[in-house]
Amino acid sequence: MTIGDLIRLLSDGEYHSGEQLGERLGVSRTAIWKQLKKLEKMGLQLEAVKGQGYRLSEPLDLLSGPAIIERLPAEPRHHLTRLFVEDALPSTSTFLRERFQQGAGHAEVCLAESQSAGRGRRGRQWLCPWGQGLLFSLGWRFDAGASALEGLSLAVGVVVAEVLEALSVPVALKWPNDVLLCREEGPAKLAGILLEVSGDVAGPCEVVIGIGLNVALPDAARSSVGQPVAALHDVRPDVSRNALSAALVGAMLGMLPVFERHGFEPWRDAWNQRNAYAGRYVEVVQGGRTYTAIADGVDAAGNLQVSVDGDVRLLAGGEISLRARS
């Protein structure tokens, strides 16, 4: 028995007695009780009622490989090499990097209910309660080399935005890798994108595209993050993670072959139309230095143009971040 097996039994939101759970999983009631004690640490709220048993405070919408595959249109289904849906991993991106080392990985997608070592940009940890986010990674091999990847993270951002907008979710893009939910009280981070590249600058290279998207987010998880954050269910509680996963897989597999041929340019205007900070004052954090600038749009390589006292500068990715000036 794993903790995932227990969560799947409880995912319906109904009451289950310790005896029933033990019988289903082939373990003692004591073993069930010990596992139940772990759920709160995982961000899952458990209710216990004498005579009825245990249930999760909110039902869980669990990921299902077959449910995702059946929602894929024919063309992206043809491009998809393999889909992995795991209960728990250190990192979906690490999983696919290891697949590349084994000679696989291209056009493979990995999703997980939880991860213990998820990474964000600049070494930050990506935190997400079990079964309440979209932890997504996709592997792709580029023959043209790493030099042809300029602007890829921004093109991915446009794809994520288009998928969400098709669900009537209002979003904006923050350079270089965040998707923001547009709210009356101000934008909040909904998703983040991280690319991990290995290979040659001029020769074949392998890219793992990691996307972390908040689907549901308990208050405790929001308060532990040092910036405004939001979740898809804040505005669309009816959207299933399987439908969202299928839409994202399909859109990504449609975008990548086109990006290989044409680079970022086809997505440049779409990104600029969604630029959260266009024409606004921002704080640019670069190395140990912070300065104020006016943000403009991105060029064909995905570099952000900013103006500092009338002087136009180009910001490339790497160790640079932006903050809206209050």
N, C-alpha and C positions, 0 to 999 in steps of 0.2 A: 504493500500500500504506500502511495506517495501522498503528499499534501494536495497535489493536483487531483488525484482520484477523489479525495474527500470533498474538495471544492466543487467538483463537477456534480456530485450527488446533491450538494446544497444549493446549486446554482438556480434551482427553480423557485427559490424564495419561500418554499413550504417548510413546515415543521417536520423534523425527522428525529426520532428518539435515538439515544446512544446505542440501544440494543439493535435497532434496525440498521443503523449505519455500520455497526460491527459485523452484523450478518452479511450485509452486502459486500463488505470489503474483506471479510474473512479474518478479522482481528477482534481482540477483546474490547469491551467498553472502556477499560482503562487506557488502552492505546488510542482509542478515538478521542477521549478527553484530553490527552496530552497533545494531540494534533490540533484540537480545537483551540487550545490555549495560544497557538501560534498565529491564528488568523488575524487578531487585532494588530499584531506587529507588522503584518503584511498589508495593513490598510483596509481590511475587511471587517465591517461591524457585524457582530454576532448577537442574536437575541436568544435567551433561554427562558422557557416557561415550564414550570413543573407540571408534569403529566402530559405535556405535548412534545417537548424535546427542544431541538435547536434549529434555528434558521438564520440565513443571512438577512440583514435589514433591507437590502435591495437585491432583487434577482440579478444574476450576471448573464450577460450576453456573450457566451463563449465562442471562441474562434473554431471554425470547422473547415478543414481543407476541401472536402467535397462541396460544401455550400459555397465556397469561394470560387472553385473551378466551374461549377455549373452556371455561375453568373457571368463568366468571362465570354465576350464575343469570340467568334471563331479565329480571327486574325491574331489577337494577343495570346489566345490559348495555344495557337500554333508556335508562336515565338517562345513561350514559356518552356524552359527545360525541365524545371522541377520546383515544386512548392513544398516547403517545410513549415509545419505548424507545431511548435513546441510549447510545453507547459512552462518550463523555466530554463534559462540559459544565462551564462555570464553576460553575453552580448550577442545579438543577432548579427552584427557586423563582423565580430570575431569569428563566429560560426562560418560565415561565407568566406572570410579570408583563409580559413583553414581548408575550406572546400577548394579554393584556388590552388593551394599548396598540394592538394591531392590530384590535381589535373582536371577538376570540375569547376563549378562556380558560375560559368557564363550563363546569363539569362535565368539564374536561379533566384528564388525569393524565399526569405526566411521571416516568419512571424513568430512572436512569442507572447505568452500571457504575462510573463514577468522576466526581468533580467536583473542580475545582481551587480553587474559592472558596466551598465550602459554609459556611453560617453557623449558629452556635448562638445561644443566648440571650445577651444583653448583649455582642454583638459578637464572641463567641468563634468560633473556626474549628471546623467539624466535620470530622474527619479519618476517612477510611475507605480501606483498601487496595482496589485495583481488583478489582471483581467479588466482593467478600466482605461486602458490606453491602446494606441496602435503603435507597436514596436516593430518596425518594418525595415528590412534591408534587402537590397537587390544588387546582384553582381553582374558586371558587364566588362567584356574584354574589348579594348580599343586597339586596333592595329596601328593607328597613326601615332600613338605615343602620348605621353603626358602633356606635351606642348599643345595638343589639340583639345584640351579639356577646359580652356578658358571660358568662364561663364556657365559651366555645367550646373553648379549648385543653384545659380539663379534660374536657369531653365527648369530645374526640378521644382523650385519654389513656385514658378508659374503653373506647372502641372498640378501641384497640390492645391493652389488657389483655384484653378479651374474646376477641379473635382469638388471642392467645397462650395464654390459658387453655384454649381449645378444642383446642389442641395439647398440652395437659398441661404447660404451662410455668408455673411458679409465679412470679407477679409482684406488685409493689406499686406504688403511685403516690406520687411525691414532688411536693408543690406547688411551683411551678405547672405544670411541663411535662416531668417526667422519668418514665420507666418503669424500674423497678428489678427485676432478677432476684433472687429470694429464694434465699439460699444459707446453708448451715450456718455458714460463716465470716463471714457478714454480707451485707447487700444490696449490689449493684453495678449501676451504670448500664448498662442494656440499650438504651434508646432515648431520644431527645429530640424535642421538638415545638416548632416555631416558627411563629407566625402573622404574616403581613405583610399589612397592611390599607391600602387606598387608597380615597379617596372621601369622602363627606360624613358628618358625625355623624348627621344626621337624614334624609339622602337615600340613594340607592343607593350601595353600596360593593362593592368587590371584595376578596376574601380569598384569599390563597395559603397553604394549610396545608402546611407542610414537616415531614416525619418522617424522621429518620435512625435506623436500627436496625442494630445489629451482628449480622450473621449468623455469620460466622467472623472470628476476630480473632487474628492471629499474636502471639506473645509480645512482639516488638519494638514493635508498635503499642500493646499494653497498657502497656508501661513508659514510653511517651512521654506518657501522660495523667496529670494530677495528681490522680486520684481512682480509687477502685475501679471497674473496668469489666468487663463480661461480654458474652458472645455467645450467640446462640440455639443454636449448635451445641455449646456446653458441655453442654447438657442434651438437645438433640434434633438430633443430627447428621444424621438422616434427612430432615429437613424441607427441601423444595426452595424456592428463592426464588420460583419462578413460582407455586407453590401458595400461598405466603405472600402474595405480591403480589395474587393474585386474591382471597383472603379479605379483605385489607385494603381493596382497591378496593370490593368488594361491601359491606362493613360501613360504610365511609365514605359511600358513595352512599345507603345506607339511613338513616344517621343525619342527614345535613344537611337534608333536607326537613322532618323532624320537629323539628329544632332551630329552623328558621325559624319554625315555628308556635308552639312551646312554650318556647323558650329552654333554659337549662341545667337547670331544675328536674327533668325526668325522669331526669337522670343524677346528681343530687346524692347520693342514697343509695348508688348504686353506687360513686361516687368515695370517699365516706367509708368504705365497707366495705373499701376497698383502701388507705386512707391509711397510708403507711409510718411516719409519725411520730405517730400518734394517741396522746395521753396521755404523750408523751415530751418530755424537755427538748431544746430546739433552740437553736442560735445563729442569731439573725436578723441578717442583714447588710443594712442599709438606708442607702444613701448612704455616708457615711464613718463610720457609727455601727454598732456591734455590741452586741447585748444578748441575754440569756438569757430564754427564755419556755417555757411548756408549750404544745405544739400541740394544737389540738382539731380540729374538722371544718370544712367549708366551708359557706357559706350559699348561698341560691338564686342569687346573682350570681357565685359562685365565689370570694368573698373567704375567706381563711383566718382562723379565729378562734384567737387565742392569748391566754394568760393571763400577765401580768407582775405578780408580787407580788399576785395576786388581782384585778388590773385587766384586764378583757377588752378586747382590741384587735382590729380587723379589718385584715388585710393585703390590699391589692389587688395586682395584677400590677405590671409595670414593673420598676424597678431594685431589686428585693428578692430575696434568696435565702436559703435555709435550709441549715443544716448540722446533722447529728446531733451532739449534745454527747457527747464521749467521756468 
